[in-house]
Amino acid sequence: MAGEVWILGATGRVGRAAAARLADRGVDLVLVGRDRDSLQKVVPGQSKVIVANGVEQMTADIARERPAVVVNLLGRYGETAVPIARACMPGGHYVDLANDLAAFSQVFALHREAIDAGSTLITGAGFGVLATEALVIKLCEDRPTPERVRVDALASVATDAGVLGAALGATIVDVLVTGGRGYQDGRMVRARLGSGVRIHPLPDGQQVKSGVVPTGELLAAQRASGAPNVSATSALAPTSPVVRAVLPLFAVLLSIPGLRRLAVRRLAGVRVKAAPRPRTHSWGHAVITWPDGSTRKGWLRTDDAMDYTADVITETATRLGRGEGPAGVYTPAAAFGPDLAIAANGTFLLDQ
Ligand SMILES: NC(=O)c1ccc[n+]([C@@H]2O[C@H](COP(=O)([O-])OP(=O)(O)OC[C@H]3O[C@@H](n4cnc5c(N)ncnc54)[C@H](OP(=O)(O)O)[C@@H]3O)[C@@H](O)[C@H]2O)c1
């Protein structure tokens, strides 16, 4: 592997896990963040450390030092993804964990620029996008364009004790304001957040509920299949009828900038207790229907979705460091094929 791999946000939950995995692989690792002591505790003696406070300083450092790969785990991808991805070009590669429609669209808009620069930019390299798009690619292999695709991201995650944090607070507010989305007849249309509730009997005998959310999984499934009708649900969606009844009112209130800021601040400070993951496995699920009425279904099984996310980031960054990615902007399986999901410790159960 040639060159350094920089992790921005290395002191966070995914950052610490990915840094440990990349250090085990002997990668030339550089951890970037705002507190030297915290950075030095992540993988003691196995990495260099750069102290940088904020995106502007980080982009300047990247543009000057030219790392081979930059892993962006800072969150707030609508603000951080494009400037950091741009700083990697020409020649450097980029990967992030974005999963919202706005950030996805902004990064995809860099496709031509990335091809000209010989850089690979991967967005959405986490559990939800890979576990669903890998299935779609696998199930559609050697088949014509399907009529309808449905994907479900059914994460099971252990909770660490602490506060929710600003990144997650902002994501929750943005999801409430955006509302749900789906594709109908080739066009993206609005759908009510938490609608389309499905109760999934899982292959391991457990059960989980999911509902419509506005995620990158929707875009990735549409791009992977070319289907005109696509829906995407998540086990993290608000599916209770009482909560769904008040969501439209919340969406209106939270679109007022002052109230939005207040809500993000309040959510960021919410204390959560440590809890084990609610179900044994996390599952990606896809159901594909062709114009002749034939269907294929499949599952992608992993353990804790957060651990899987760290595995996906690690495998993706390693492949980028070896220069294996195509130039341009891609989601993870679109760049490296569906077997990336297996390399990251997932298991396909097809046609079940
Ligand atoms: N798509 C997916 O499947 C998926 C899965 C998991 C997570 N995510 C997303 O990925 C992101 C990272 O997740 P996480 O759980 O690791 O989050 P986290 O624990 O909150 O960590 C965030 C990291 O970013 C750093 N950071 C934030 N703002 C910064 C700034 N202005 N300047 C410098 N450093 C800054 C934090 O540094 P400090 O320690 O100094 O605060 C911390 O290291 C989040 O946005 C999360 O929503 C996506």
The ligand as an SDF file (V2000), in Angstrom:
LIG
                    3D

 48 52  0  0  0  0  0  0  0  0999 V2000
  -23.7360    5.6070    7.0130 N   0  0  0  0  0  0  0  0  0  0  0  0
  -23.6120    4.8180    8.0650 C   0  0  0  0  0  0  0  0  0  0  0  0
  -23.9180    3.6260    8.0080 O   0  0  0  0  0  0  0  0  0  0  0  0
  -23.0680    5.3720    9.3370 C   0  0  0  0  0  0  0  0  0  0  0  0
  -22.7630    4.5210   10.4030 C   0  0  0  0  0  0  0  0  0  0  0  0
  -22.2040    5.0760   11.5450 C   0  0  0  0  0  0  0  0  0  0  0  0
  -21.9620    6.4370   11.6360 C   0  0  0  0  0  0  0  0  0  0  0  0
  -22.3070    7.2420   10.5940 N   0  0  0  0  0  0  0  0  0  0  0  0
  -22.0180    8.6800   10.6190 C   0  0  0  0  0  0  0  0  0  0  0  0
  -20.6160    8.8250   10.5920 O   0  0  0  0  0  0  0  0  0  0  0  0
  -20.1980    9.9290   11.3910 C   0  0  0  0  0  0  0  0  0  0  0  0
  -19.1870    9.4500   12.4380 C   0  0  0  0  0  0  0  0  0  0  0  0
  -19.8450    8.5560   13.3350 O   0  0  0  0  0  0  0  0  0  0  0  0
  -19.3520    8.3490   14.8370 P   0  0  0  0  0  0  0  0  0  0  0  0
  -20.3670    7.4850   15.4980 O   0  0  0  0  0  0  0  0  0  0  0  0
  -17.9250    7.9180   14.8360 O   0  0  0  0  0  0  0  0  0  0  0  0
  -19.4760    9.8630   15.3900 O   0  0  0  0  0  0  0  0  0  0  0  0
  -18.8100   10.4970   16.6930 P   0  0  0  0  0  0  0  0  0  0  0  0
  -18.5120    9.4260   17.6910 O   0  0  0  0  0  0  0  0  0  0  0  0
  -19.6850   11.6360   17.0730 O   0  0  0  0  0  0  0  0  0  0  0  0
  -17.3850   11.0600   16.1570 O   0  0  0  0  0  0  0  0  0  0  0  0
  -17.2760   12.2440   15.3840 C   0  0  0  0  0  0  0  0  0  0  0  0
  -15.8020   12.5680   15.2220 C   0  0  0  0  0  0  0  0  0  0  0  0
  -15.6770   13.7560   14.4260 O   0  0  0  0  0  0  0  0  0  0  0  0
  -14.8830   14.7270   15.1450 C   0  0  0  0  0  0  0  0  0  0  0  0
  -15.3520   16.0810   14.8120 N   0  0  0  0  0  0  0  0  0  0  0  0
  -16.6370   16.4770   14.6930 C   0  0  0  0  0  0  0  0  0  0  0  0
  -16.6690   17.7840   14.3560 N   0  0  0  0  0  0  0  0  0  0  0  0
  -15.3690   18.2080   14.2760 C   0  0  0  0  0  0  0  0  0  0  0  0
  -14.7490   19.4520   13.9730 C   0  0  0  0  0  0  0  0  0  0  0  0
  -15.4780   20.5450   13.7000 N   0  0  0  0  0  0  0  0  0  0  0  0
  -13.4030   19.5340   13.9670 N   0  0  0  0  0  0  0  0  0  0  0  0
  -12.6650   18.4290   14.2540 C   0  0  0  0  0  0  0  0  0  0  0  0
  -13.1850   17.2300   14.5470 N   0  0  0  0  0  0  0  0  0  0  0  0
  -14.5310   17.1280   14.5690 C   0  0  0  0  0  0  0  0  0  0  0  0
  -15.0800   14.3720   16.6110 C   0  0  0  0  0  0  0  0  0  0  0  0
  -13.9880   14.9100   17.3370 O   0  0  0  0  0  0  0  0  0  0  0  0
  -14.0160   15.1860   18.9280 P   0  0  0  0  0  0  0  0  0  0  0  0
  -13.6830   13.8560   19.5750 O   0  0  0  0  0  0  0  0  0  0  0  0
  -12.9500   16.2120   19.1160 O   0  0  0  0  0  0  0  0  0  0  0  0
  -15.4030   15.6580   19.2530 O   0  0  0  0  0  0  0  0  0  0  0  0
  -15.0610   12.8470   16.5310 C   0  0  0  0  0  0  0  0  0  0  0  0
  -13.7470   12.3880   16.4200 O   0  0  0  0  0  0  0  0  0  0  0  0
  -21.4920   10.5080   12.0040 C   0  0  0  0  0  0  0  0  0  0  0  0
  -21.9440   11.5630   11.1970 O   0  0  0  0  0  0  0  0  0  0  0  0
  -22.4850    9.3560   11.9110 C   0  0  0  0  0  0  0  0  0  0  0  0
  -23.8120    9.8130   11.8120 O   0  0  0  0  0  0  0  0  0  0  0  0
  -22.8390    6.7410    9.4430 C   0  0  0  0  0  0  0  0  0  0  0  0
  1  2  1  0
  2  3  2  0
  2  4  1  0
  4  5  1  0
  4 48  2  0
  5  6  2  0
  6  7  1  0
  7  8  2  0
  8  9  1  0
  8 48  1  0
  9 10  1  0
  9 46  1  0
 10 11  1  0
 11 12  1  0
 11 44  1  0
 12 13  1  0
 13 14  1  0
 14 15  2  0
 14 16  1  0
 14 17  1  0
 17 18  1  0
 18 19  2  0
 18 20  1  0
 18 21  1  0
 21 22  1  0
 22 23  1  0
 23 24  1  0
 23 42  1  0
 24 25  1  0
 25 26  1  0
 25 36  1  0
 26 27  1  0
 26 35  1  0
 27 28  2  0
 28 29  1  0
 29 30  1  0
 29 35  2  0
 30 31  1  0
 30 32  2  0
 32 33  1  0
 33 34  2  0
 34 35  1  0
 36 37  1  0
 36 42  1  0
 37 38  1  0
 38 39  2  0
 38 40  1  0
 38 41  1  0
 42 43  1  0
 44 45  1  0
 44 46  1  0
 46 47  1  0
M  CHG  2   8   1  16  -1
M  END
$$$$
